[in-house]
Amino acid sequence: MSLLAEKVVLVTDASQGIVPAITERLGRNGATVAITHSSNREKTEAVVETI
């Protein structure tokens, strides 16, 4: 069982700084990730595609 299975994470503005890498790692480790964007929709969508 994954370390983050059954956990939900809310990430605000997943397109800035190191947040995309952290968001991807959370998803790969089993968390359900909810993402919002405020500055760059295209980058945020790219993060979503990697999860």
Summary of the structure (lengths in Angstrom):
residues: 51
radius of gyration: 10.4
end to end distance: 17.8
largest distance: 34.9
contacts: 132
relative contact order: 0.29
helix: 39%
strand: 20%
